[in-house]
Amino acid sequence: MSYEIVLSRNGCKQVLQIIADTFKNLKVWKVSFQDGKEAVLFKCGTEWFQRNEDSLDRWLLKEIGQNIDHINIGITLS
């Protein structure tokens, strides 16, 4: 499934495209930024992680993860 979320920091909005996928039996989320950069996120317990080669700031990783959690809760409730 593909989703779009809007992050806002310092009054600047950024639209991200998120695609849910599976990699080696692990649920992952591919995040595409407006500038063309990509990151792959995954969740272990309640903590969000990224691939070693992705260099997202900790606050950004947490913010994107919280948005994905809200999407997943919405899917579960519908």
C-alpha positions in Angstrom: 0.0 0.0 0.0 1.2 3.5 -0.7 0.5 6.5 1.6 1.4 10.2 1.7 2.1 12.1 4.9 2.9 15.7 5.6 5.6 16.6 8.1 5.8 20.2 9.4 8.9 21.6 11.1 9.9 25.2 11.5 6.8 26.1 9.5 8.1 24.2 6.4 5.9 21.4 5.2 7.3 18.3 3.5 5.2 15.6 1.7 6.6 12.1 2.0 5.5 9.0 0.1 5.5 5.8 2.1 5.2 2.4 0.6 4.6 -0.6 2.9 6.5 -3.7 1.8 8.0 -6.9 3.1 11.7 -7.8 3.2 12.8 -11.2 4.4 9.6 -11.7 6.4 10.0 -8.3 8.0 7.5 -5.5 7.4 9.3 -2.4 6.2 8.3 1.0 5.0 10.1 2.7 2.1 10.0 6.5 2.5 10.6 8.8 -0.5 11.4 12.4 0.1 10.6 15.3 -2.2 14.3 15.8 -3.0 14.6 12.2 -4.3 16.2 10.6 -1.2 14.9 7.4 0.1 15.0 5.5 3.4 13.8 2.2 4.6 12.3 2.0 8.1 11.3 -0.9 10.3 9.9 -1.3 13.7 11.0 -3.6 16.5 8.7 -3.6 19.5 7.9 0.1 20.0 11.2 1.5 18.6 11.7 2.6 15.0 14.9 1.9 13.1 16.4 2.6 9.7 18.9 0.8 7.5 22.6 1.5 8.2 23.1 3.4 5.0 20.2 5.8 5.7 21.1 8.8 7.8 17.9 10.3 9.1 18.0 12.4 12.1 16.6 10.8 15.2 13.7 13.3 15.5 12.8 12.7 11.9 12.9 8.9 12.2 10.6 9.2 15.3 8.2 11.6 13.6 7.8 9.5 10.5 7.4 6.4 12.7 4.6 8.0 14.7 2.8 8.9 11.4 3.1 5.3 10.2 1.7 4.1 13.6 -1.3 6.4 13.1 -1.8 5.1 9.6 -1.7 1.5 10.9 -4.1 2.3 13.7 -6.5 3.8 11.2 -6.3 0.7 9.0 -6.9 -1.6 12.0 -10.0 0.4 13.1 -11.6 0.5 9.7 
